[in-house]
């Protein structure tokens, strides 16, 4: 019983400490110019504070994920084009999607009618999507990424909640701003692969120029 009383007192002391810190940290934050960080990104933020949403917004953590988007190489002000999009309509994202909320129509050549490596239509039902990120994880071309936009409420779901290929496309410039760490890692991987390919090509060219050895 004595031990129980001591532990109870320790617990109440910790609670009292958090209670006092809530006000002291809030006062220090009020009279300082330090910008408040996002949750789970700045552990030094303590105390109770109120975000005046929607006028004031906290930046979400980089790994925060909501809905998938399709990436195209270019700037945000440029409209995506078929030659800059990364999606090849391979269908892997639709296969690994647990709730099966993705469906794709493969594009066809206008003159021959043969299938081409691009999607003519791409749809995601945002009400069915469970935000798991499997599509982005398994995409072999880095064509699908998880976005941060979560304000998607509307009065109906038949049209506005079925995202088509135009609504899903975002630029690499936009993705680099929302996911700077992941973008940097992707660029480093691409550079390493390009350097390795260039070194192999240089070695092959050098071997082709080398005269054959003659027998003594």
Secondary structure as GFF3:
##gff-version 3
##sequence-region A 1 216
A	DSSP	alpha_helix	2	30	.	.	.	ID=ss1
A	DSSP	beta_strand	68	72	.	.	.	ID=ss2
A	DSSP	alpha_helix	92	96	.	.	.	ID=ss3
A	DSSP	beta_strand	102	108	.	.	.	ID=ss4
A	DSSP	beta_strand	115	125	.	.	.	ID=ss5
A	DSSP	alpha_helix	134	138	.	.	.	ID=ss6
A	DSSP	beta_strand	144	146	.	.	.	ID=ss7
A	DSSP	beta_strand	162	163	.	.	.	ID=ss8
A	DSSP	alpha_helix	165	168	.	.	.	ID=ss9
A	DSSP	beta_strand	169	171	.	.	.	ID=ss10
A	DSSP	alpha_helix	172	178	.	.	.	ID=ss11
A	DSSP	alpha_helix	180	209	.	.	.	ID=ss12
###
